[in-house]
């Protein structure tokens, strides 16, 4: 007996063996897929419907609906997390359970994969920064996580760095406005304890290769705390400006955009002496460049990937404006960039893409390679030459 709540247009999941606990599904369900996964305190399986993957997590009765509703609120806030699809209540023999259904986060990596697979050494260096950035985003939106850990986080590669995504929201709480300092500190304490435990467990298993980050295991929580504090202070600080210094408003906005944050509002209030103004900005999400690129080109990529691409578009815009002796609209430069650079390169890179490396990430790798070759040649080698050399070095030989 099962009661399933899913939106119209999605699979109904009724052909799954709900009369069995999830631990007994392997070998009895043809839709199961094996994917790279992290540790989980709950049974989790992945099912395939027409090429789309969904994660199914088993919980105690009633808990799946609660977590589903929390994840829906987090989704509305445009925060990086797994996307909830539905939930179910079922009975297996004498036992009742609830089930959370989420969309599988494509191209994601559990933290253990970053240490077990060769070729991912560079990304390990960014893992702690990604965790700090995720916590800042959640706390700015009033989200208390309550169980921040590496096990509850997935990572996506993003232009040579990492973007962290919340996976488990069982203990989350949603508050209005910025999360109060006491709750932020408590969340950081939980993170410190959990993360140290995750890494000590890996070291005991012989999997830990964390020396290349320069941060000892015992200091990882303190490192994230420090990175978190610096980022939080940069985002939330108030500036005092003179009325004649209104240009500093744009400077402040640009500095926040450079960190990837969108600015939702700017507040100017007069100080008591009347000679100065308090400048306070309200940031929304960490997808400024991603949203801008999507609006201009329709591409859906990660934030740092989008930043690199927008830099190219801005450079092309400046060149076109100079050549034509006119101001070229950004939308025109974006179209020219897509037709002249992005699409031709992507067409050649497509055989290298896999479930963990998107075409956008490959394009950014070619941009890095182009910069390296141009430095050696003391001049711009161009996209075609960079792609040729990249493919000759990194594509697998044909057999």
N, C-alpha and C positions, 0 to 999 in steps of 0.2 A: 504494500500500500504506500503510495507516494503522492504528495501534493506539491506541484512545481509552479513557481511564479517566474515567468520570463516575459520579455516584451514581444509584441507582435513582430513577425518577420525573422525571428531567431529560431534555431532548432528547439523542439519541445523536450528533447532529452528523454522521452518516455521509453525508448527502446533500450535503455541501459539497465543493467541487472540490479535494480534498486532493492531487491529482496536480500541482497548480500552486503556485508560491510565492505568498504572500499578496499581493504587489505586483501579481500578474496576475489577482486575483479580480474587481476592478471590471469590470462588463460581462459577466462570466461566471457570476455568482452572484446569483440573484434575491433572496436573503435579506439582502443587504447593505443597511445603513442609513447615512446620513450624519448625524453628530452633531458638536456642537462638541467639539473635541479640542485638547489641548496638543501640544507637540513630543515626539517619541519617537525614541530611537536605534534602535528596532526597528520593523519593519512591524507595524501594528495595524489590524484591521478590526472592524466591529461587525455582528452578525447578529441577525435578528429571528425568534423562534420564538413564535408565538401571542401577539404583543404584548410579549413579554419580550425585552430586549436583553442580549446577551452580547458581551464584548470578547475578541478572539482575538489573541494576541501571538506572533510568530514569534521563536524563539531557536535557539541552537546545540544540537545533540543532547545530551539529558540535562539541560539547564539548566531546562527547564520543570517537571520533576518536583521539582527542588530548590526552585525558587521557590514552587511549589504547596505544598510541605510547610512552608516558612517562613510563608507566608500563613495556612495552617491553624492554626499555633501562635499567630500574632498574633491570629487570629479568636477562638481559645479564651480569650485574655487580654482580650477585649472592648475592643480598641483600635480607633481609627478608621482603617480601611483598606478597600481594595476586598476583596470576598469571593470567594475562589477556588471554582471549581466543578469543574474537572478539568484534565487535561493529555493530550497526545497525542504520539506519535512517528510521523513520516511521512517518505516519500521522494518527492522530486520530480525525476524524471529520474535523474541521477547524484548529486544532493545529498540529504543527510539533514538533517532539522531536527526540533526539538521545538516544541510549541505549548502555551501557557498559556491556559486558558479561565477568565475571571472574570465575575461578574455586573456589568452596567453600573451605575454609581453614579448612581441617579436624582437629578435636580435639582442635579447637580454642575456646576461651572464650572471650566475650566482657567484658569490665572492670566492668560493673554493676553486672555481675554474680559473680565476686569475692567477692562482698559485700553482695549479697543476699542469696547465698547458704551456708549452714553449711558444715563444713569440708574443707573449702578453706582458713581458717584464715592464715595458714602458708604462702600461696602464696601472700597474700596482702602485706606482708613485702618486697617482691621483686619487686613489681610493679614499684616503682620509679627507682630502679636500671636498670630494663629492659628498661624503657623509655630513661634513660641516654645512655645506650649502643646502642640503636637503632639510636639515634641522632648522636653519634660518628661515627657509621658505615656509615650513609648517608653522613656526612660531609667529611669523609675521601675519599669517592668516588666522591665528588664534587656535591652532591645533596642538593639543598636548598628545604626544604619541604614546608615552607610557611603557614602551617596550622596544626602544630603538636598539637594533643590533645588526650585525652583518647578516645573520641568518634571516632577518625579516626585511632584507633589502635586496633588490636586483640592480644591476648596472648595465648601462648601454654605453658603447664606445662613441665618443663625440669629439671628432677632430683631434685625435691624439690624447684626449682626456676621457673622463668618465662622467656620466650623469646618473645620479642615484634615484631609485624609485621605491616608494613605500609599498610593501607587499602585504603585511599583516597589520590590520587596524583593530584587532579585537579589544585592545585596551585604550584606544584613542578617545579623546574628549574634544568637543568643539566649543570654543568660547568666542565672544564677540571682541573684535579689535585685537591688538597685539596681545600675545600671551603674557600674563603677569610675570615679573622677575622670579618670584619664588617657584612658580611652575616650570619656567624655563630652566632654572638651576636644577630642579628635581629631574627633569628630562635628561639633562646632561649627565647627572650622576648615574642614572639608569644606563645611559649609553656607555659611560666609562666602564661600569661593571660588566655589562653584557659583552662589549667589544673585547675587553681583556680576556674574558672567558672564551670567546670564539677563537682568538688567536692562540691562547695557551693550549686549547684543544687541538688546533692544527699543528702546533709545535710538537705536542705529544704524539701525534700521528705521523710525524716526519714529513709533513707537507709544507711547513712554513718556510718561505723564502722572502722574508720581509726586510732583509738587511739593505736591499737596494733603495729603500725609502729613507734610510738614515734615521729612522725612529724606532727605538727599542720597544718591544711588546709592552713593557710596563709603563711606557710613556705615551702610548697611542691615544688614550682617552684625554690626557692633558693637552696633547697636540691638537686634537679636534676641538677641544674647548677653547684653546687660544685662537685657532682659525675662525671658529664660530664667533667669538667675541669681537674680533677685528672686523669681520664682515657685518655683524649686527650694528656696531657703532657707526660704520661708514653709511649704512642705509638709514638709520634712525636719527642721526644727529641733526640738531637745529643750527643754522648759520645766522649770524647777526650781520646785516649788510646796511650800508647807507643808501638812501633813496637814489643816489646817482650811480649805484653799483648794480642796477637791475640786470646787467649782462651776466652777473654771477648766477642768476636763475638758470640760464641755459647751460652754463658751465656745470652746475650741479646735476642737471638732468642728463647731460652727456656723460658725466662720470658714472652715474647709476646705470645708464644704458650700456656703458662699457662692461659693467659687471653682469649684464644680461637682464637687468630688471626693467620692467615697464613702469612708467610714472603715471599714476592715475589722477593725481591732483597736486596742486601747488598752493600753499597757504602763506599769505603775507599778513602779519599783524604788527601794529605799531607798538614799540616799547613805551614804557611809562614816560621817559623823557621826551618822546616825540621826535627824536633826531635819528632813530635807527629802526630797522624793520627786522622782525623775526621771520626767517625763511624755513618752512617745513614742507617737505614733499612726502607724498603717500605713494609707496610703491605697490604694484599689484602682483604680477607674477614674474618669473624669471625666464620669460619667453619673448623678450622684446624683438630680437633679431629674427627669431623663428616666425613670429606673427607677421613681421614686416615682409620677409621673404615670401611667405605663403600668400600674402595679399598681392604681391607683385608678380609671382611666377606660378603659384599653385603647388610649389614643392613643399612637402611635409618632411622636415629634417630636424635634427637636434639643434639646440641653441648655439653651441660653439661652431658647429658646422655652418649654420646659417650666418654667423658672424663673419666667418672667412669668406663666404660667398657674397655677402653684402659689401664687404671690403672690396672685392673684385668689381662688383657692380658700380660702386662709388668711384673707383679708379677709372673704369670705362666711361662713366658719365663725364668725368673731368676731361678725359682725352677727347671724347666726341664734342664736348662743348668748345674745347680749345681749337679743334680742327675746323669746326663749322662756325666759329666766332659767334656762338649763340648759347643760351642756357638750355641744355637738353633735359627734358623731364626725366625723373628717376624711372618711371614706368617704361620709357623708351629704352633707356640704358639696360634695364632688366631684361627686356625682350631681346635686345641685341646680344647680351651676355649669354642668355639661354641658347640662342640659335648658333652663335659663333663659337662658344667655348663649352658650355656644360653638356649640351646634347651630343656633340661629336665625341667628346671624351667618354661620356657614359656609355655610348654605343660600343666602344672598344673595350671598356672595362667590365661589361656585363658578365662575361664568362667567369670572372673572379669572385663575383658576389656569392655569398652563402647565407645560412641562417643566422650567422653571427656578425657578418660584415656587409653592411648595406652599400648600395651604389654611392650614396652621399658620402659615406666614410672613405670609400675608395677614391672618390674625386678629391677629397681633402688631403689624402695621402699623396696624390699626384701633385697637388699644389705645393706641399712640403718638399717633394722631390724636385719640382720645378725651381723652387727657391734655392735648394742645394746646388743644382746644376748651374743656375744663373750666377751664384756666388763664385763657383769655380771658373766659369767662362767670363766673369766680370761684365755680364750683360744678359738681358732677358733672352732665354733660349726658346720661349714660347710653349704653348700647351701641347702642340703636336710632338715636338722633340722630347718633351718631358714624359709624355705618355708612351712614346716609343721606347725610351730608356727604362721606364718603370716596368713595362711589360716584359722587356728582355731580361730584367733582373729578377722579377718577382712572380711571374706567371710560371706555372708548372709546365715542364716540357711535355709535348704531346708524344703519346706512345702509339 
